[in-house]
Amino acid sequence: MSTPWHVLGAGSLGTLWATRLARAGKPVRLIVRDPQRLAAYQAAGGLTLVEHGQAQRFNIPGETAESGEPISRLLVACKAYDAEQAVARLAPRLAPGAELILLQNGLGSQDAVAAQVPQARCICASSTEGAFREGDWRVVFAGHGYTWLGDSGHPVAPIWLDDLVDAGIPHEWSTDILTRLWRKLALNCAINPLTVLHDCRNGGLQDHHCEVATLCGELTELLERCGQPAAAQDLAQEVERVIHATAANYSSMYQDVAHQRRTEISYLLGYACKVAARHQLNLPHLNQLQQRLIAHLHSLGLPSD
Ligand code: NAP
């Protein structure tokens, strides 16, 4: 039997991956938070994926971190702020040569996870697929996209990419995954916080062209300073293009705030400001943006980390 996929986190992306792998006949196990969540999952009878308006349920076996089976392949599908602790609980179960696939947005959580499991190979992912939870254990596949996977320390692709082909998960092995993660982080920093502060869709930033351009200038400086010149190339043009192409959308940070959910600020804008400080780079507009966003989150009673 082929190596099971253990999926940590039964949220939007975890469900999107788990259900497509199960549909392709791959062995999948779902790891949920605690025994209460496990009982709720079992009562629901599985995970439901809604695609093109059609719902399909998959009775994927569930377990908690404390279950005994060794793990060889772990898809980490928690939010960035939960990943380190969630993986630390699983460290004793990792088999020799285990591989982790980290789906977290932004930067910072990947290094924190890798430090918890020095014996394992950590592969980072950057995805443009979109999904959201319609309720517990039920996820809507909202936006088709692509997932880039890569390991900055080891350029050879893993054999299980074949499972993704069989499961119809569009992907590409990337030898410059850090560049992709930095580029996505920079796009996020230039767009998402401003959509929250101006209370607008992405397209609303067309009225704040100067503010966006100033941030892009500082982000370009940051990327160049931390050895990511490819991620810096034509950043301002791409930000303008994304604002235009996604004008009708609400950014993920906007949606988190609108639903009173914790944001991933520490792994996005917060990470950018931290790295700038480490390089003694003075980026006043980026720092001011962070302060404004933190104050706004506090005013709404939301965490700012
Ligand atoms: P999500 O829907 O909030 O799902 C996260 C899941 O992790 C939840 O089900 C949560 O459990 C679970 N979890 C947290 N701690 C856990 C633990 N210790 N043990 C087991 N499960 C645990 O998040 P998401 O939208 O899938 O996002 C995951 C990551 O992918 C984020 O970094 C996000 O930025 C990135 N991403 C998401 C999308 C998207 O379209 N959704 C697209 C690209 C990138 P509970 O259900 O018990 O709370």
Residues whose N, C-alpha, C, O or C-beta is under 5 A from the ligand:
A	BS01	NAP	L8 G9 A10 G11 S12 L13 G14 I31 V32 R33 R37 A77 C78 K79 A80 D82 A86 L103 Q104 N105 S127 E129 G130 A131
